Amino acid sequence: MRRFFVFALRAVTFGLLCAGLLGGCAATSTAQEPAAPAAGAPAAASPAPAAAPAFALDGRIAVRYGEESLSGKFAWTHAPERDQLSLATPLGNQLAQIMRDAAGVTLINSRQEQYRAPDVETLTEQQLGWRLPLVGLTDWIRGRAQDARSPVTRDTQGRLTELKEAGWVIAYTYNGADTLPQRLILNYPRAEKPLEIRLALDGWGAP
């Protein structure tokens, strides 16, 4: 069954948004993260990262899975005990809300129908047709691994340029000397269909 999210966003092609993601977008905040380990340092020698702090983030998303593709906007508010993620069309019409708390995860679609599952990846795969690694993203979007033993590649400033974790391969690009990434490309080779998620991070703020 085709998911509502695919139909609602099908009119905007994946190629247009990818061009926007690769051709330039609003710069991310210059808020500074703690200094990363020096380039070439063994990942296992790095201390485990602290839990992701609370934040608010908005940006753009493009997804390709198998022969399907979609694009749109997202707004994400994160706290250690809960998440709220809104997905919308490029014109701003809200399509879905994903909420995580101690009781599990809830997805509310544009028809106000509610679906629940134990975790975000299971729920999004069931209802959207592709899996969204929201838990991992709380660290990945800040240019941090969740496990210090995960394979990483760093640039000369010690920033992650590639990370392999939890079955995902994440590539990063940065704006100038910013320590927070501007764009991420996530690939999930384990998916039955090729899955790629592109994120352009437009603005950080307090939740």
Residue pairs with C-beta under 8 A, 6 or more apart in sequence:
2 129
3 127
3 128
3 129
4 95
4 96
4 109
4 110
4 111
5 70
5 87
5 95
5 96
5 109
5 127
5 128
5 129
6 68
6 70
6 128
6 129
8 89
8 93
8 95
8 110
9 70
9 71
9 72
9 89
9 90
9 95
10 70
12 70
12 71
12 72
12 89
12 90
13 69
13 71
14 62
14 63
14 64
14 69
14 70
14 71
16 71
17 60
17 62
17 71
17 90
17 198
18 62
18 198
20 60
20 200
21 60
21 62
21 183
21 198
21 199
21 200
22 183
25 59
25 60
25 182
25 183
25 200
25 202
26 202
26 203
27 175
27 176
27 178
27 182
28 175
28 178
28 180
28 181
28 182
28 201
28 202
28 203
28 204
29 180
29 203
29 204
29 205
30 178
30 180
31 180
31 204
32 179
33 142
33 143
33 144
33 179
33 180
35 158
35 179
36 143
36 154
36 157
36 158
36 159
36 160
36 179
37 45
37 46
37 154
37 158
38 158
39 154
39 155
39 156
39 157
39 158
40 154
41 154
41 158
43 145
43 148
43 149
43 150
43 151
43 152
44 148
44 149
45 148
46 145
46 148
47 148
48 147
48 148
49 139
49 144
49 145
49 146
49 148
51 80
52 78
52 80
52 138
52 139
52 142
53 80
54 78
54 79
54 80
54 206
54 207
55 77
55 78
55 204
55 205
55 206
55 207
56 75
56 76
56 77
56 78
56 204
56 205
56 206
56 207
57 75
57 76
57 77
57 78
57 141
57 201
57 203
57 204
57 205
58 73
58 74
58 75
58 76
58 202
58 203
59 73
59 74
59 199
59 200
59 201
59 202
59 203
60 71
60 72
60 73
60 74
60 199
60 200
60 202
61 71
61 72
61 73
61 74
61 87
61 197
61 198
61 199
61 200
62 69
62 70
62 71
62 197
62 198
63 69
63 70
63 71
63 130
63 195
63 196
63 197
63 198
64 194
64 195
64 196
65 129
65 130
65 191
65 193
65 194
65 195
65 196
66 193
66 194
67 193
68 129
68 193
71 90
72 87
72 88
72 89
72 90
72 95
73 87
73 88
73 89
73 90
73 92
74 85
74 86
74 87
74 88
74 199
75 85
75 86
75 88
76 83
76 84
76 85
76 86
77 83
77 84
77 85
77 207
78 138
78 207
79 207
81 101
81 102
82 99
82 100
82 101
82 102
83 98
83 99
83 100
83 120
83 134
83 138
84 97
84 98
84 99
84 100
85 97
85 98
85 99
85 132
85 134
86 94
86 96
86 97
86 98
87 94
87 95
87 96
87 97
87 98
88 94
88 95
89 95
93 110
94 110
95 109
95 110
96 107
96 108
96 109
96 110
96 127
96 128
97 107
97 108
98 105
98 106
98 107
98 120
98 123
98 124
98 132
98 134
99 105
99 106
99 107
99 108
100 120
100 134
104 116
104 117
104 118
104 119
105 116
105 117
105 118
105 119
105 120
105 122
105 123
106 114
106 115
106 116
107 114
107 115
107 116
107 117
107 123
107 124
107 127
108 114
108 115
109 115
109 127
115 123
115 126
115 127
116 123
117 123
117 126
119 135
120 132
120 133
120 134
120 135
121 131
121 132
121 133
121 134
121 135
122 131
124 130
124 131
124 132
125 131
130 191
130 195
130 197
131 188
131 191
131 195
132 197
133 140
133 166
133 168
133 186
133 188
136 146
136 165
136 166
136 168
139 145
139 146
140 146
140 163
140 165
140 168
140 170
140 184
140 186
141 181
141 184
141 199
141 201
142 180
142 181
143 159
143 160
143 172
143 179
143 180
143 181
144 160
145 152
145 160
145 163
145 165
146 165
146 166
147 165
150 163
150 164
150 165
151 163
151 164
152 160
152 162
152 163
152 164
153 160
153 161
153 162
153 163
154 160
154 161
155 161
155 174
157 177
157 179
159 172
159 174
159 179
159 181
160 170
160 172
160 181
161 171
161 172
162 169
162 170
162 171
162 172
163 169
163 170
163 172
164 170
167 188
167 189
167 190
168 186
168 187
168 188
169 186
169 187
169 188
169 189
170 184
170 185
170 186
170 187
171 184
171 185
172 181
172 183
172 184
173 181
173 182
173 183
174 180
174 181
174 182
175 182
180 201
180 204
181 201
182 200
182 201
183 198
183 199
183 200
183 201
184 197
184 198
184 199
184 201
185 196
185 197
185 198
185 199
186 196
186 197
186 198
186 199
187 194
187 195
187 196
188 195
188 196
188 197
